[in-house]
Amino acid sequence: MPIGESLRLWWDLLSRSKAEDGSSPHKFLFFPDENHWILGPGHAKVWYATVFAFLAHHVHGSPWQRPGLLG
């Protein structure tokens, strides 16, 4: 999906789901040199760490913790 379309959909999601304080639970992870598949080994590590953090938060109820690989 082109980045312009991704950002348009992201903006639409954010504009419809803001909390009263303006915050949003949604995250956007972008790898500018990847396509539909995350092929770079470093990018794959970041992607999996992010997915596991998402699952820990939304499935297990753990507090959201940004993966350390994201800096």
N, C-alpha and C positions, 0 to 999 in steps of 0.2 A: 504494500500500500504506500503510495507517495506520502512524504512527510506532511505536505500541505493538507491532505485528507485526514491523516492521523491527528494533526493538531486541531482541525475543525471539529472532529468527533470528540476529542479530548475537551475542547472548550465547551461544546454542547453538554457533555457530561457534567463538567464543573458548574456550569451555569444553572443546571437543574437540581443539583444536589448539595448546595452550600448549606452549612449549618447557620444558625442565627448569628454566630460570632464571625462568620465569613470563612471558617475553615472547611476543609474537605478531606474525607478519608481516602480519596483516590490518589494513586501514584502514577507517574509516567516514566517508563524506562525506555531510553532511545539509544540505539547503536547506529551512528550515521553510516558506517561502512558494512552493515549487515542487511540482509533481505528478510524473507520469511523464516529462514533458518538461522540460528545463532551458531556460526561455525568456528569463530576464533576461540581458541582455548581459554584465554583470559576473559573474553565476553561470556563464554558458557559458564564459567565459575561465578561471575557476577549475576547472571540470569538465574542460575539454580539457587544461589544464596538468597536472592530476592523472592523467588517463588517459595522457598522454604520459610522465609520470614513471614510472607503473606499467609501461608497455611498455619503456621504457629499462632498467628494473631487471630485469624478468622475461624479456624477449626478448633484449636486447643484453647483459645481465649487468653493467650499470653499477651502482655503489653507489646505494642508495636515497637520493634527495634530495627533501626536502619542497619542493613548489613554492613559490616566493617569494610568490605571490599568497595563500597560506594564512596568511601572517604568521609 
